[in-house]
């Protein structure tokens, strides 16, 4: 990892920033092409994220100037993308082809491609990162240049004909798709028709397991290359965006991407959108709802969190997994047959068979699973760690008896855990735990029901504090909201402190270069970000026909 990459990773704080970073990396993705064509399992019609921009070059420049983001990002963010190896490799390939083949190709083509309106779709790879991408744009000169590559591709070492792909919208006419190899780690696929151009980050996006053009991918490519604005807008329709792209940079992340693959259980969260005005003069956020947002969970959460988010869980979908009767994949398949969300067919993360459970454990899980209802939430606190958040979920009915909880804890905890029957907390040895142990470190975790709430955290101190908030011995997040139905809460000072401490903790003595970079580049930006006021995100108004509702960021009470 280069120093610039490490700095970029360190400053990616919060969902809005992550969305911006992913969008700015659109035209320099990192999927690999290792000399053979792979079926990547990507549905080109249903991206995980989407960017519409009046200029890819200006996107990173405007993000640096936008409210909130300008407290986190510096000009180094823009320079990083300007000097990235993929962009430099593309420029070098264009110059070499122009020189060796005596063509009119020039660096102006690259400027033309990047400094004009474009739409980009992104998909997650097998590691969950949005590294696969496709770029669609309208460029007369560039399209003609791509269509004129056939002769050059006959004997060029970097440019070759990839395949002849049938396009259904053009009477099954076959279109030549070219492969442009920039490096052993990067091969682009290029296609053009009329004045439309499509660039794919990996040739495997177009082909099936038998190395033949995939019919569905060819259908999407045909729509993107069509002269009809309606056909071209299939990505926007997927995200419920009306009309053609405007003057703002629009960045959208889908529910599955935000929920790390568990969106089946959070159908009310369909997407998050950020609009950045030209020049970074304004930033607006939007939430796409897939149904009514649940009641507030804030009364069960201790005040002064670094960040909190409400989780609109559909317990009917989650219950078969919680009680052990179905695997996540089987539950997701059942949900997909009845779901109304656009992302209902997303693949579940595991097809491992459901474990055989002792009867008493099965009974305990079934009893507990039936009690979950209403809202849930996740919170991080500066006094804890980034990987030890507090999770709360609402319960109904009388609490389970001691025998039920004991059966659950005995099944759930590893045999090496230090735990006494009847106790809600246990000590589990594990790397990076906050508590010193006889052999390394450990987590002191806790799982407990308090009133109408289930509480869990790998940091038992957070569970104890949540108990105090529920019992009104300690202020809760609800005390600072002043009414309103917030869906998220952020305290920049707490986020900055949490990130500062976590960053320094992972930089050991043998990483002095990274540590110096963090101290000179990251920590001052975190300090500046920490001066922003604490805020809550509140949906305002009525969602439009596609479920989009603007988010109003309001200050928290002291």
C-alpha positions in Angstrom: 0.0 0.0 0.0 1.4 3.4 -1.0 1.6 6.3 1.4 -1.1 8.1 -0.6 -3.3 5.1 -0.5 -2.9 4.7 3.3 -3.7 8.4 3.8 -6.8 8.0 1.7 -7.9 5.0 3.8 -7.4 6.8 7.0 -9.6 9.8 6.2 -12.6 7.8 5.0 -14.8 8.7 8.0 -18.6 8.3 7.8 -21.1 7.1 5.2 -21.1 10.4 3.1 -17.3 10.4 2.9 -17.2 6.7 1.9 -19.7 7.4 -0.8 -17.6 10.3 -2.1 -14.4 8.3 -2.0 -16.0 5.4 -4.0 -17.4 7.9 -6.6 -14.1 9.7 -7.0 -12.4 6.4 -7.7 -14.8 5.5 -10.5 -12.5 6.0 -13.4 -9.6 4.2 -11.8 -11.1 1.0 -10.3 -9.0 -1.9 -9.1 -10.5 -5.1 -10.4 -7.9 -7.4 -12.0 -7.8 -9.0 -15.5 -5.3 -11.9 -15.3 -5.2 -12.9 -18.9 -8.5 -14.8 -19.1 -12.1 -13.8 -19.2 -14.1 -14.6 -16.1 -17.9 -14.5 -15.4 -18.0 -12.1 -12.5 -21.6 -12.7 -11.4 -22.5 -9.0 -12.0 -26.0 -7.9 -13.1 -25.2 -4.9 -15.3 -28.7 -3.6 -15.0 -28.7 -3.4 -11.2 -25.6 -1.5 -9.9 -24.7 -1.3 -6.2 -23.7 2.4 -6.6 -24.2 5.1 -9.2 -22.5 8.4 -10.2 -23.8 11.0 -12.6 -21.4 13.9 -13.0 -21.0 16.8 -15.4 -17.2 16.1 -15.3 -15.2 13.2 -13.8 -12.2 15.4 -13.6 -14.0 18.0 -11.6 -15.7 15.4 -9.3 -12.8 15.0 -6.9 -12.1 18.7 -7.1 -15.6 19.6 -6.1 -15.8 17.0 -3.3 -12.8 18.7 -1.7 -14.6 22.0 -1.6 -18.0 20.7 -0.4 -19.4 21.4 3.0 -18.3 18.8 5.7 -16.1 17.0 3.1 -13.7 20.0 3.0 -13.0 19.5 6.6 -11.8 15.9 5.9 -10.2 16.1 2.4 -7.3 18.1 1.1 -5.9 18.9 -2.3 -3.9 15.7 -2.0 -7.2 13.8 -2.5 -7.4 15.4 -6.0 -3.7 15.0 -6.8 -3.9 11.3 -5.9 -6.5 10.7 -8.7 -4.8 13.0 -11.2 -1.6 11.0 -10.9 -3.0 7.5 -10.5 -1.3 4.7 -12.5 -4.4 3.8 -14.4 -4.9 7.3 -15.7 -1.3 7.6 -16.6 -1.3 4.2 -18.2 -4.3 5.2 -20.4 -2.6 8.4 -21.5 0.6 6.5 -22.3 -1.3 3.9 -24.3 -3.1 6.6 -26.3 0.2 8.3 -27.1 2.0 5.1 -28.1 -0.8 4.0 -30.4 -0.9 7.4 -32.0 2.9 7.4 -32.6 3.3 3.8 -33.8 0.2 3.8 -36.1 0.4 7.4 -37.2 -3.2 8.2 -36.2 -4.9 11.3 -35.0 -5.4 9.9 -31.5 -4.0 12.2 -28.9 -4.2 13.2 -25.2 -7.1 15.4 -26.1 -9.2 12.2 -26.3 -8.5 11.5 -22.6 -9.4 15.1 -21.7 -12.6 14.8 -23.8 -13.5 11.5 -22.0 -13.0 12.8 -18.4 -14.0 16.5 -18.6 -17.6 16.0 -19.9 -20.8 14.6 -18.5 -20.8 10.9 -17.7 -22.7 8.2 -15.9 -20.9 5.5 -13.9 -22.3 2.3 -12.3 -20.4 0.3 -9.7 -20.7 -3.3 -8.4 -19.2 -5.1 -5.5 -16.5 -7.8 -6.1 -16.2 -11.1 -4.2 -14.7 -9.2 -1.3 -17.6 -6.8 -1.0 -15.8 -3.7 -2.3 -17.3 -1.7 -5.3 -14.3 -2.4 -7.7 -16.2 -3.3 -10.8 -17.5 -0.4 -12.8 -19.0 0.7 -16.2 -18.9 4.2 -17.7 -21.4 5.4 -20.3 -21.1 8.8 -22.1 -22.1 10.6 -25.2 -19.0 11.7 -27.2 -19.1 12.2 -31.0 -15.3 12.4 -31.5 -14.4 9.7 -29.0 -17.1 7.3 -30.4 -15.7 7.7 -33.9 -12.2 7.1 -32.6 -13.3 3.9 -30.9 -15.2 2.7 -34.0 -12.1 3.3 -36.1 -9.9 1.0 -34.0 -10.5 -2.2 -36.0 -7.4 -1.8 -38.3 -5.1 -0.9 -35.4 -6.3 -3.9 -33.3 -5.0 -6.4 -35.9 -1.3 -6.0 -34.8 -1.2 -3.9 -31.7 0.3 -5.3 -28.4 -2.1 -3.4 -26.1 -5.2 -3.2 -28.3 -7.2 -6.2 -29.5 -10.6 -7.3 -30.6 -12.3 -8.9 -27.6 -15.5 -10.2 -29.2 -18.4 -9.5 -31.6 -21.3 -8.9 -29.3 -24.9 -9.1 -30.7 -27.1 -6.1 -29.8 -30.8 -6.9 -29.6 -32.0 -3.3 -29.9 -30.2 -3.0 -33.2 -31.7 -6.1 -34.8 -29.1 -8.4 -33.4 -26.3 -6.5 -35.2 -22.9 -7.5 -34.0 -20.8 -4.9 -32.3 -17.0 -5.1 -32.1 -15.8 -4.8 -28.5 -12.2 -4.0 -27.9 -9.8 -4.8 -25.1 -7.2 -2.2 -24.1 -4.5 -3.6 -21.8 -3.0 -0.9 -19.6 -1.0 -3.2 -17.4 -0.9 -6.9 -16.2 -3.5 -5.8 -13.6 -5.8 -3.8 -15.8 -7.6 -4.4 -19.1 -10.5 -2.3 -20.2 -13.3 -3.2 -22.5 -14.4 -0.5 -25.0 -17.5 -0.3 -27.2 -19.1 2.5 -29.2 -22.1 3.0 -31.5 -23.3 6.3 -33.0 -22.2 8.9 -30.6 -22.3 6.7 -27.5 -19.3 5.1 -25.7 -19.2 2.5 -23.0 -16.1 1.5 -21.0 -16.0 -1.5 -18.7 -13.5 -2.0 -16.0 -13.1 -5.8 -16.7 -13.9 -7.8 -19.9 -15.5 -10.4 -17.6 -18.5 -8.1 -17.1 -19.6 -9.1 -20.6 -19.1 -12.9 -20.7 -20.5 -16.1 -19.2 -18.5 -19.1 -17.9 -18.1 -20.4 -21.4 -16.4 -17.2 -22.6 -19.4 -16.3 -24.7 -21.1 -12.9 -24.6 -23.7 -13.0 -21.9 -27.2 -12.3 -23.3 -28.3 -10.1 -20.4 -25.0 -8.1 -20.4 -25.4 -7.7 -24.1 -28.9 -6.4 -23.6 -27.7 -3.8 -21.1 -24.8 -2.8 -23.4 -27.3 -2.4 -26.2 -29.5 0.0 -24.1 -26.5 2.1 -23.0 -25.4 2.5 -26.6 -28.9 3.3 -27.8 -29.7 6.8 -29.1 -32.9 6.8 -26.9 -32.6 8.7 -23.6 -35.2 6.3 -22.2 -33.1 3.3 -23.0 -29.9 5.0 -21.7 -31.6 5.7 -18.3 -31.8 2.1 -17.1 -29.4 2.8 -14.2 -31.3 5.8 -13.1 -34.6 3.9 -13.2 -33.0 1.2 -11.0 -32.4 3.8 -8.3 -35.7 5.7 -8.8 -34.1 8.9 -10.1 -36.4 10.9 -12.3 -35.3 12.7 -15.5 -31.8 13.1 -17.0 -28.7 13.9 -15.0 -28.5 17.6 -14.0 -25.7 20.0 -13.3 -24.9 18.5 -9.8 -22.6 15.6 -9.1 -25.0 12.8 -7.9 -23.6 9.9 -5.9 -25.9 7.0 -4.9 -25.2 3.9 -2.8 -27.8 1.1 -2.6 -29.2 -0.5 0.5 -27.2 -3.8 0.0 -23.9 -1.9 -0.3 -24.7 0.2 2.8 -26.0 -2.8 4.8 -23.0 -5.0 3.9 -25.2 -7.6 2.2 -27.9 -7.8 4.9 -30.4 -5.5 3.2 -33.0 -8.3 3.1 -33.5 -7.6 6.8 -33.5 -3.8 6.3 -36.0 -3.3 3.5 -36.8 0.2 4.6 -33.3 1.3 3.7 -33.1 1.2 -0.1 -30.4 3.8 -0.9 -28.5 6.9 0.2 -27.9 9.8 -2.2 -25.5 12.8 -2.1 -25.8 15.8 -4.4 -22.8 18.1 -4.7 -23.2 21.4 -6.5 -20.6 22.5 -9.1 -17.6 24.0 -7.3 -18.6 22.3 -4.1 -20.8 25.2 -3.1 -23.5 23.0 -1.5 -24.1 19.4 -0.4 -27.5 17.7 0.0 -28.3 14.2 1.2 -31.4 12.1 0.4 -32.7 8.8 1.8 -34.7 6.3 -0.3 -37.2 4.4 1.9 -38.8 1.1 1.0 -41.6 1.5 3.6 -42.4 3.2 6.8 -39.4 4.0 9.0 -39.7 2.4 12.5 -40.2 4.1 15.8 -37.3 5.8 17.5 -34.7 3.6 19.3 -33.0 6.6 20.9 -34.3 6.3 24.5 -32.3 3.1 24.9 -28.9 4.6 23.8 -26.5 6.5 26.1 -26.0 10.1 25.1 -22.8 11.5 23.5 -22.2 8.8 20.9 -19.7 9.3 18.1 -22.2 8.0 15.6 -25.5 6.2 15.7 -27.8 4.8 13.0 -31.3 3.4 13.3 -31.7 0.0 11.8 -35.2 -0.6 10.2 -35.2 -4.3 10.7 -37.9 -6.5 9.3 -38.1 -9.1 12.1 -40.3 -11.4 10.1 -37.5 -11.9 7.7 -34.8 -12.1 10.4 -36.7 -14.4 12.8 -36.0 -17.7 10.9 -32.3 -16.9 11.0 -32.3 -15.9 14.6 -34.1 -19.1 15.8 -31.8 -21.3 13.7 -34.5 -22.8 11.5 -33.0 -21.4 8.3 -29.7 -20.3 6.9 -29.3 -16.6 5.8 -29.4 -17.7 2.2 -32.6 -19.7 2.6 -34.3 -16.9 4.5 -33.1 -14.4 1.8 -34.5 -16.7 -1.0 -37.9 -16.8 0.8 -37.8 -13.0 1.2 -37.0 -12.5 -2.4 -40.1 -14.3 -3.5 -42.3 -11.9 -1.6 -40.2 -8.7 -1.4 -41.1 -5.5 -3.2 -37.7 -3.8 -3.0 -35.5 -3.5 -6.1 -32.7 -5.4 -4.4 -34.7 -8.3 -3.2 -32.9 -10.7 -5.5 -29.4 -9.9 -4.1 -27.4 -13.0 -3.2 -27.1 -13.9 0.5 -23.7 -14.2 2.0 -23.7 -17.9 3.0 -25.2 -21.2 2.0 -23.8 -23.1 5.0 -26.3 -25.6 6.2 -28.2 -24.7 9.4 -26.4 -26.3 12.4 -27.9 -29.1 14.3 -28.8 -27.5 17.7 -29.6 -29.3 21.0 -33.4 -29.2 21.7 -33.0 -26.9 24.6 -31.0 -24.4 22.6 -33.4 -24.5 19.7 -36.3 -23.8 22.1 -34.3 -20.9 23.6 -33.5 -19.4 20.3 -37.1 -19.8 19.1 -38.4 -18.1 22.3 -36.0 -15.2 22.0 -36.5 -14.7 18.3 -40.2 -14.3 18.7 -39.8 -11.4 21.1 -38.0 -9.0 18.7 -40.1 -6.3 17.2 -39.9 -2.6 16.4 -36.7 -0.5 16.1 -33.0 -1.4 16.4 -29.9 0.7 16.3 -26.1 0.6 16.3 -23.9 3.1 18.1 -20.1 3.8 18.4 -18.6 5.7 21.3 -15.3 7.5 21.6 -14.6 5.8 24.9 -14.7 2.3 23.3 -13.3 0.9 20.0 -14.3 1.1 16.4 -15.0 -2.7 16.3 -17.0 -2.8 19.6 -20.2 -0.9 18.9 -23.4 -1.1 21.0 -26.4 -2.8 19.4 -29.9 -2.5 20.8 -33.2 -4.1 19.6 -36.7 -3.7 21.0 -38.4 -6.7 22.6 -42.0 -7.5 23.5 -43.6 -9.6 26.2 -42.1 -10.9 29.4 -38.3 -11.5 29.5 -37.1 -15.0 28.9 -36.4 -17.0 32.1 -33.0 -17.7 33.4 -32.9 -21.2 31.9 -33.5 -19.9 28.4 -30.8 -17.3 28.7 -28.4 -19.8 30.1 -29.0 -22.3 27.3 -28.4 -19.6 24.8 -25.2 -18.4 26.4 -23.8 -21.9 26.7 -24.4 -22.5 23.0 -23.3 -19.1 21.8 -20.0 -18.6 23.7 -16.8 -20.5 22.8 -15.8 -23.2 25.2 -12.7 -21.2 26.2 -14.8 -18.2 27.4 -14.7 -17.1 31.0 -18.3 -17.1 31.9 -20.4 -17.9 35.0 -24.0 -19.3 34.4 -26.5 -16.6 35.1 -24.2 -13.7 34.3 -24.8 -11.5 31.2 -21.1 -10.8 30.6 -18.3 -13.0 29.5 -14.6 -12.7 28.7 -13.4 -14.1 25.4 -9.7 -14.1 24.4 -9.2 -12.6 20.9 -6.6 -10.5 19.1 -7.0 -6.7 19.4 -9.3 -6.9 22.5 -9.3 -3.9 24.8 -8.8 -6.0 28.0 -5.4 -7.5 28.8 -5.6 -11.3 29.3 -3.2 -14.1 30.4 -2.4 -14.9 26.8 -2.7 -11.7 24.8 -5.9 -9.7 24.9 -9.6 -10.3 25.4 -13.1 -8.8 25.0 -15.4 -8.5 27.9 -18.7 -8.7 26.0 -22.3 -8.6 27.4 -25.7 -9.7 26.1 -28.7 -8.7 28.3 -32.3 -7.7 28.2 -33.2 -4.5 30.1 -36.9 -3.5 30.2 -38.1 -3.8 26.6 -34.7 -3.8 25.0 -32.1 -6.4 24.1 -28.5 -5.0 24.5 -25.3 -6.4 23.1 -21.7 -5.2 22.7 -18.2 -6.7 22.7 -17.6 -3.9 25.3 -19.6 -4.8 28.4 -19.2 -1.2 29.7 -21.5 0.1 26.9 -24.2 -2.4 27.8 -24.0 -1.2 31.4 -24.3 2.4 30.3 -27.3 1.6 28.1 -29.0 -0.1 31.1 -28.5 3.2 33.0 -30.0 5.2 30.1 -33.0 2.9 30.0 -33.5 3.2 33.8 -33.1 7.0 33.5 -29.9 7.0 35.7 -28.0 8.4 32.7 -29.1 10.7 29.8 -30.0 9.1 26.5 -29.7 10.2 22.9 -33.4 11.0 22.9 -32.7 13.7 25.5 -30.6 15.6 22.9 -32.9 15.3 19.8 -35.6 17.8 20.7 -38.3 15.7 19.0 -38.3 14.6 15.4 -37.8 11.2 13.9 -34.0 11.1 13.4 -32.5 8.2 11.4 -28.9 8.9 12.4 -26.8 11.0 14.8 -23.2 12.1 14.5 -20.9 13.9 16.9 -17.8 15.0 15.0 -15.7 15.6 18.1 -16.4 12.0 19.2 -15.8 10.6 15.7 -12.5 12.5 15.5 -11.3 11.2 18.9 -12.3 7.6 18.1 -10.6 7.7 14.7 -7.5 9.4 16.1 -7.0 6.8 18.8 -7.8 3.8 16.5 -5.5 5.1 13.8 -2.5 5.5 16.2 -3.3 2.1 17.8 -2.8 0.2 14.5 0.5 2.1 13.6 3.3 0.1 15.2 6.9 1.0 15.7 7.9 -0.4 12.3 5.5 1.9 10.5 7.1 5.3 11.2 6.4 6.6 7.7 2.7 6.0 8.0 2.7 7.3 11.5 4.3 10.5 10.4 1.9 10.8 7.6 -1.0 10.3 10.0 0.3 12.9 12.4 1.0 15.6 9.7 -1.9 14.9 7.4 -4.7 13.0 9.1 -4.7 14.3 12.6 -5.0 18.0 11.7 -8.0 17.2 9.4 -9.6 15.2 12.1 -9.1 18.1 14.5 -10.8 20.4 12.0 -13.7 18.0 11.5 -14.1 17.6 15.3 -15.0 21.3 15.5 -18.2 20.8 13.5 -21.4 20.7 15.6 -23.1 17.5 16.6 -26.1 16.8 14.3 -29.0 14.5 13.6 -30.3 13.4 10.2 -34.1 13.9 10.0 -36.2 13.0 6.9 -38.3 16.0 6.0 -41.5 16.1 3.9 -43.2 13.2 2.2 -41.2 10.7 0.1 -41.7 11.0 -3.7 -43.2 8.2 -5.8 -39.9 6.4 -5.7 -39.4 6.7 -2.0 -36.8 9.5 -2.0 -37.0 12.0 0.9 -34.5 14.8 1.7 -32.5 14.6 4.9 -32.3 17.7 7.1 -29.2 17.8 9.3 -30.2 19.5 12.6 -28.1 20.4 15.6 -28.3 18.3 18.7 -29.2 19.9 22.0 -26.3 20.2 24.6 
